[in-house]
Amino acid sequence: MNEPRLPWTQISPKAYQAMASVGATTAKSSLGPVLMELVLTRVSQLNGCAFCLDMHARDLRKLGETWQRINSLSTWRETGLYSQRERAALNWAETMTRLVEYHGSRDADFDQLKDQFSDQEIVELSWTIAQINAWNRMSIGMRAPVVEKPIE
């Protein structure tokens, strides 16, 4: 196991608390906790963030999510396990995370959102995606450790 690089949450507690406050705000979204956690988990998969992936998969289990849906999240396009609303959110999460791969228009992806979400929900979802991308980068960059423990 690699050791953490720096105690970044203690070195810069105000920035850490500001990020945590954004998370507390988006967690109150009308999007619902399962949809939010699916998005947080998928973005963490895309970014290869072991710490965040472990945390959000555990959170999905606590919310009663099935192992099949958690394990199939990386292949959500190929299964019928996710609702149209979830698919639109996951697609937007991928679009907003893989920015370099999307040099063209994002209009079709945005139109999918408009069919499923209110303007308020789209903005809350976008803030959530932006924030998990930031958390992933800090966790990867500072080498946040994954502690081995059972998942129920």
C-alpha positions as CSV (number, residue, x, y, z in Angstrom):
1,M,0.0,0.0,0.0
2,N,1.2,3.5,-0.8
3,E,1.4,6.0,2.0
4,P,-0.4,9.3,1.8
5,R,1.7,12.1,0.4
6,L,0.6,14.9,2.7
7,P,-2.0,15.4,5.4
8,W,-3.8,17.8,3.0
9,T,-7.1,18.1,5.0
10,Q,-5.1,19.4,8.0
11,I,-2.7,21.6,5.9
12,S,-5.5,23.4,4.3
13,P,-8.5,23.0,6.5
14,K,-10.5,26.0,5.2
15,A,-10.4,24.8,1.6
16,Y,-11.3,21.3,2.8
17,Q,-14.2,22.6,4.8
18,A,-15.4,24.7,1.9
19,M,-15.4,21.6,-0.3
20,A,-17.3,19.7,2.4
21,S,-19.9,22.5,2.6
22,V,-20.5,22.2,-1.1
23,G,-21.0,18.5,-0.6
24,A,-23.4,19.0,2.2
25,T,-25.4,21.4,0.0
26,T,-25.6,19.1,-3.0
27,A,-26.5,16.2,-0.7
28,K,-29.8,18.0,0.0
29,S,-30.7,18.0,-3.6
30,S,-34.0,16.8,-4.8
31,L,-32.1,14.3,-7.1
32,G,-32.2,11.8,-4.3
33,P,-29.3,10.0,-2.6
34,V,-29.2,6.9,-4.8
35,L,-28.9,8.8,-8.0
36,M,-26.3,11.1,-6.5
37,E,-24.2,8.1,-5.2
38,L,-24.5,6.4,-8.6
39,V,-23.0,9.5,-10.3
40,L,-20.3,9.9,-7.6
41,T,-19.4,6.3,-8.0
42,R,-19.3,6.4,-11.8
43,V,-17.1,9.5,-11.9
44,S,-14.8,7.9,-9.4
45,Q,-14.5,4.9,-11.7
46,L,-13.8,7.0,-14.7
47,N,-11.0,8.9,-12.8
48,G,-9.6,5.8,-11.2
49,C,-10.0,7.1,-7.7
50,A,-9.7,4.1,-5.4
51,F,-10.5,6.0,-2.2
52,C,-13.7,7.6,-3.6
53,L,-14.8,4.5,-5.4
54,D,-14.6,2.5,-2.2
55,M,-16.4,5.1,-0.2
56,H,-19.3,5.6,-2.7
57,A,-19.8,1.9,-3.4
58,R,-20.1,1.5,0.4
59,D,-22.6,4.4,0.5
60,L,-24.7,2.8,-2.2
61,R,-24.8,-0.5,-0.2
62,K,-25.9,1.5,2.9
63,L,-28.7,3.0,0.8
64,G,-29.9,-0.6,-0.1
65,E,-28.4,-0.6,-3.6
66,T,-27.9,-4.1,-5.1
67,W,-24.5,-5.6,-5.8
68,Q,-25.6,-6.2,-9.4
69,R,-26.3,-2.5,-10.1
70,I,-23.1,-1.5,-8.3
71,N,-21.0,-4.0,-10.2
72,S,-22.7,-3.1,-13.5
73,L,-22.2,0.6,-13.2
74,S,-19.1,0.7,-15.5
75,T,-21.3,-1.0,-18.1
76,W,-24.5,0.9,-17.5
77,R,-25.0,1.5,-21.3
78,E,-25.1,-2.3,-21.9
79,T,-27.7,-3.2,-19.3
80,G,-31.3,-2.5,-18.6
81,L,-30.6,-2.1,-14.9
82,Y,-30.9,1.7,-14.8
83,S,-33.8,4.0,-15.4
84,Q,-33.9,6.7,-18.2
85,R,-33.4,9.3,-15.5
86,E,-30.3,7.5,-14.2
87,R,-29.0,7.0,-17.7
88,A,-29.3,10.7,-18.5
89,A,-27.4,11.6,-15.3
90,L,-24.7,9.0,-15.9
91,N,-24.3,10.2,-19.4
92,W,-23.9,13.8,-18.3
93,A,-21.5,12.7,-15.6
94,E,-19.3,11.0,-18.3
95,T,-19.6,14.0,-20.6
96,M,-18.6,16.5,-17.8
97,T,-15.7,14.2,-16.6
98,R,-14.2,13.3,-20.0
99,L,-14.0,16.9,-21.2
100,V,-11.0,16.3,-23.5
101,E,-12.9,13.6,-25.4
102,Y,-15.8,15.9,-26.1
103,H,-14.5,18.7,-28.2
104,G,-17.7,19.0,-30.2
105,S,-21.2,19.9,-29.1
106,R,-22.6,18.6,-25.8
107,D,-26.1,19.6,-26.9
108,A,-27.4,16.0,-27.4
109,D,-26.2,15.1,-23.9
110,F,-27.8,18.2,-22.5
111,D,-31.0,17.5,-24.3
112,Q,-31.2,14.1,-22.6
113,L,-31.0,15.9,-19.3
114,K,-33.7,18.4,-20.1
115,D,-36.1,15.5,-20.8
116,Q,-35.5,14.0,-17.3
117,F,-34.6,16.9,-15.0
118,S,-35.6,20.4,-14.0
119,D,-33.2,23.3,-14.6
120,Q,-32.5,23.3,-10.8
121,E,-31.7,19.6,-10.8
122,I,-29.4,20.0,-13.8
123,V,-27.4,22.6,-12.0
124,E,-27.3,20.6,-8.8
125,L,-26.2,17.5,-10.8
126,S,-23.5,19.5,-12.6
127,W,-22.2,20.9,-9.3
128,T,-22.1,17.4,-7.9
129,I,-20.1,16.2,-10.9
130,A,-17.7,19.1,-10.7
131,Q,-17.1,18.5,-7.0
132,I,-16.5,14.7,-7.3
133,N,-14.0,15.4,-10.0
134,A,-12.2,17.8,-7.6
135,W,-12.3,15.3,-4.7
136,N,-11.0,12.6,-7.1
137,R,-8.1,14.7,-8.1
138,M,-7.2,15.6,-4.5
139,S,-7.5,12.0,-3.3
140,I,-5.4,10.6,-6.2
141,G,-2.8,13.4,-6.0
142,M,-2.4,13.1,-2.2
143,R,-2.7,9.3,-2.4
144,A,-5.7,8.9,0.0
145,P,-5.5,5.3,1.3
146,V,-8.2,2.7,1.0
147,V,-8.5,0.8,4.2
148,E,-9.3,-2.9,3.7
149,K,-12.6,-3.8,5.5
150,P,-15.6,-5.9,4.6
151,I,-18.5,-4.4,2.7
152,E,-22.0,-5.6,3.7
